[in-house]
Amino acid sequence: MIFWLPLLLIEDMETILIQNFKAIKNTAKREIKIANLTILMGEQATGKSTVAKLVYFFKKLPEEMGFELLNNSEINSENFEKELDGIARRFFETLFDFHTIRDNFIITYRYENNFYLRIHSDSRKGELYIKWPTENFIMSIKDSWIPYNIVSTKLKNGYNQESYVNEDRLSIQLFKKTIGSFGSNQRAVYFPASRNIVVSMENYLIDIFSKFDGNNRNNRHFYVSENDFIIRNFIKHIQIIKNRFRRGGFYEIIDSEKIERSDSDIFKEFIKWVEEILVGVYNYSDSEEKLYSTSLKDYVFLENASSGQQESVRIIQDIFLEVLDARPTFRVYEEPESHLSPVGQLGIIQLIAMLANRNPDNQIIIPTHTPYLLYEISNMLKASAIVKSNPELKDEVSKILKPYYWLDLESVSAYQLNRDGEIEDAKDLEYQMIDGELFDRVTNETSDQFDKLLKLQGT
């Protein structure tokens, strides 16, 4: 059964401290708290995506390390720490064009188990340095890797069934141990902006990346663009999503999952928003994705649908499956409101709030430009605050905004990134809302212009 209550975040919150990296100067050394829902706002080129990608790097790194330890035969026990350094450096350089950065920077991430991982650079030497939490941290991973490596070596010298079974068992243990060493059990996925091109050109992109990877088997982190890795992994995640939807659409999955009766109304509400955002009914049949009109008479293939439908459909599907499965999740939904009407933007943030409340270990980051998301999040915060201080008003508040959309102030963090490279905390603790100063300033300026024009009209 799903419990829809606003989450109270534990005090031991993950944080990232970014100093002098790309557009972010952060001379005040402000840490960004990674909450159940983290909002990043600001003008273009102020570093919103940079922050999101940095957090993604630290959340995805355990999985990348596990993959390399399982598949890279060149790793050896004598230089194990250096090998781990190399894995982390290559992955960082994959996500960021490190060699074009001229300034020294320091980036420190504090994981939930309260240890720090730090990356810093020396621009004079052109070097990138990794500072691991402790020597014991490296040794614990090495101790897990050695038995697997021994079995793997035996397999190469002579196959037998027992060795194969042992290797399979140890590989699973190694992967879990590596990820668990960071105190995380989340699966990290980054949903980039301009997702519609992946929908409309998915088969072409799969073919391009498969050929590209095939020519570079010895270096899986060799890519042309900073975003290649993110797009490639996004496409892989889409294949997982589509496989889950092979039964047809949202209704078919609900019918096959045997959802408890107490939760059926919630998923009906979910699908109501899905059809409102997509302006139609999604169906996957005969290896084709289609969007039907609400009358179910006409349809278009998803690859020919509008940009707003293509931009939002993968986020909607992902949220639906994660709400259904209730697994710990880390997501970056970059500009989830992109190409959507105000009604669609309202719907997408309500679904995201539903996911944020689904599991206390969920972490969602939203880089955004729109005020509509902030206004609705403020409503969600206000609803939770009212019920917390006046429990007798719960039923009345529920009539206005349903409980599975409420957000506790401690489960949300919000930051504004400025042109000068500084980071400001955008949570208004007094009024328990998000302070969208940038958007308010623009609104005030346009209102002031209109007032002046009215006065001219009256002269």
Secondary structure in CASP SS format (residue, H / E / C, confidence):
PFRMAT SS
TARGET T0000
AUTHOR 0000-0000-0000
METHOD secondary structure of the structure
MODEL  1
M C 1.00
I C 1.00
F C 1.00
W C 1.00
L C 1.00
P C 1.00
L C 1.00
L C 1.00
L C 1.00
I C 1.00
E C 1.00
D C 1.00
M C 1.00
E E 1.00
T E 1.00
I E 1.00
L E 1.00
I E 1.00
Q E 1.00
N C 1.00
F E 1.00
K C 1.00
A C 1.00
I E 1.00
K C 1.00
N C 1.00
T C 1.00
A C 1.00
K C 1.00
R C 1.00
E C 1.00
I E 1.00
K E 1.00
I E 1.00
A C 1.00
N C 1.00
L E 1.00
T E 1.00
I E 1.00
L E 1.00
M E 1.00
G E 1.00
E C 1.00
Q C 1.00
A C 1.00
T C 1.00
G C 1.00
K H 1.00
S H 1.00
T H 1.00
V H 1.00
A H 1.00
K H 1.00
L H 1.00
V H 1.00
Y H 1.00
F H 1.00
F H 1.00
K H 1.00
K H 1.00
L H 1.00
P H 1.00
E H 1.00
E H 1.00
M H 1.00
G H 1.00
F H 1.00
E H 1.00
L H 1.00
L H 1.00
N H 1.00
N C 1.00
S C 1.00
E C 1.00
I C 1.00
N C 1.00
S C 1.00
E C 1.00
N C 1.00
F H 1.00
E H 1.00
K H 1.00
E H 1.00
L H 1.00
D H 1.00
G H 1.00
I H 1.00
A H 1.00
R H 1.00
R H 1.00
F H 1.00
F H 1.00
E H 1.00
T H 1.00
L H 1.00
F C 1.00
D C 1.00
F H 1.00
H H 1.00
T H 1.00
I C 1.00
R C 1.00
D C 1.00
N C 1.00
F C 1.00
I E 1.00
I E 1.00
T E 1.00
Y E 1.00
R E 1.00
Y C 1.00
E C 1.00
N C 1.00
N C 1.00
F C 1.00
Y E 1.00
L E 1.00
R E 1.00
I E 1.00
H E 1.00
S E 1.00
D E 1.00
S C 1.00
R C 1.00
K C 1.00
G C 1.00
E E 1.00
L E 1.00
Y E 1.00
I E 1.00
K E 1.00
W C 1.00
P C 1.00
T C 1.00
E H 1.00
N H 1.00
F H 1.00
I H 1.00
M H 1.00
S H 1.00
I H 1.00
K H 1.00
D H 1.00
S H 1.00
W H 1.00
I H 1.00
P H 1.00
Y H 1.00
N H 1.00
I H 1.00
V H 1.00
S H 1.00
T H 1.00
K H 1.00
L H 1.00
K H 1.00
N H 1.00
G C 1.00
Y C 1.00
N C 1.00
Q H 1.00
E H 1.00
S H 1.00
Y H 1.00
V H 1.00
N H 1.00
E H 1.00
D H 1.00
R H 1.00
L H 1.00
S H 1.00
I H 1.00
Q H 1.00
L H 1.00
F H 1.00
K H 1.00
K H 1.00
T H 1.00
I H 1.00
G H 1.00
S C 1.00
F C 1.00
G C 1.00
S C 1.00
N C 1.00
Q C 1.00
R E 1.00
A E 1.00
V E 1.00
Y E 1.00
F E 1.00
P C 1.00
A C 1.00
S C 1.00
R C 1.00
N H 1.00
I H 1.00
V H 1.00
V H 1.00
S H 1.00
M C 1.00
E H 1.00
N H 1.00
Y H 1.00
L H 1.00
I H 1.00
D H 1.00
I H 1.00
F H 1.00
S H 1.00
K H 1.00
F H 1.00
D H 1.00
G H 1.00
N C 1.00
N C 1.00
R C 1.00
N C 1.00
N C 1.00
R C 1.00
H C 1.00
F C 1.00
Y C 1.00
V C 1.00
S C 1.00
E C 1.00
N C 1.00
D H 1.00
F H 1.00
I H 1.00
I H 1.00
R H 1.00
N H 1.00
F H 1.00
I H 1.00
K H 1.00
H H 1.00
I H 1.00
Q H 1.00
I H 1.00
I H 1.00
K H 1.00
N H 1.00
R H 1.00
F H 1.00
R H 1.00
R H 1.00
G C 1.00
G C 1.00
F H 1.00
Y H 1.00
E H 1.00
I H 1.00
I H 1.00
D H 1.00
S H 1.00
E H 1.00
K C 1.00
I C 1.00
E C 1.00
R H 1.00
S H 1.00
D H 1.00
S H 1.00
D H 1.00
I H 1.00
F H 1.00
K H 1.00
E H 1.00
F H 1.00
I H 1.00
K H 1.00
W H 1.00
V H 1.00
E H 1.00
E H 1.00
I H 1.00
L H 1.00
V C 1.00
G C 1.00
V E 1.00
Y E 1.00
N E 1.00
Y E 1.00
S E 1.00
D C 1.00
S C 1.00
E E 1.00
E E 1.00
K E 1.00
L E 1.00
Y E 1.00
S C 1.00
T C 1.00
S C 1.00
L C 1.00
K C 1.00
D C 1.00
Y E 1.00
V E 1.00
F E 1.00
L H 1.00
E H 1.00
N H 1.00
A C 1.00
S C 1.00
S H 1.00
G H 1.00
Q H 1.00
Q H 1.00
E H 1.00
S H 1.00
V H 1.00
R H 1.00
I H 1.00
I H 1.00
Q H 1.00
D H 1.00
I H 1.00
F H 1.00
L H 1.00
E H 1.00
V H 1.00
L H 1.00
D H 1.00
A C 1.00
R C 1.00
P C 1.00
T E 1.00
F E 1.00
R E 1.00
V E 1.00
Y E 1.00
E C 1.00
E C 1.00
P C 1.00
E C 1.00
S C 1.00
H C 1.00
L C 1.00
S C 1.00
P H 1.00
V H 1.00
G H 1.00
Q H 1.00
L H 1.00
G H 1.00
I H 1.00
I H 1.00
Q H 1.00
L H 1.00
I H 1.00
A H 1.00
M H 1.00
L H 1.00
A H 1.00
N C 1.00
R C 1.00
N C 1.00
P C 1.00
D C 1.00
N C 1.00
Q E 1.00
I E 1.00
I E 1.00
I E 1.00
P E 1.00
T E 1.00
H C 1.00
T C 1.00
P H 1.00
Y H 1.00
L H 1.00
L H 1.00
Y H 1.00
E H 1.00
I H 1.00
S H 1.00
N H 1.00
M H 1.00
L H 1.00
K H 1.00
A H 1.00
S H 1.00
A H 1.00
I H 1.00
V H 1.00
K H 1.00
S H 1.00
N C 1.00
P H 1.00
E H 1.00
L H 1.00
K H 1.00
D H 1.00
E H 1.00
V H 1.00
S H 1.00
K H 1.00
I H 1.00
L C 1.00
K C 1.00
P H 1.00
Y H 1.00
Y H 1.00
W C 1.00
L C 1.00
D C 1.00
L H 1.00
E H 1.00
S H 1.00
V E 1.00
S E 1.00
A E 1.00
Y E 1.00
Q E 1.00
L E 1.00
N C 1.00
R C 1.00
D C 1.00
G C 1.00
E C 1.00
I E 1.00
E E 1.00
D E 1.00
A C 1.00
K E 1.00
D E 1.00
L C 1.00
E C 1.00
Y C 1.00
Q C 1.00
M E 1.00
I E 1.00
D C 1.00
G C 1.00
E H 1.00
L H 1.00
F H 1.00
D H 1.00
R H 1.00
V H 1.00
T H 1.00
N H 1.00
E H 1.00
T H 1.00
S H 1.00
D H 1.00
Q H 1.00
F H 1.00
D H 1.00
K H 1.00
L H 1.00
L H 1.00
K H 1.00
L H 1.00
Q H 1.00
G H 1.00
T C 1.00
END
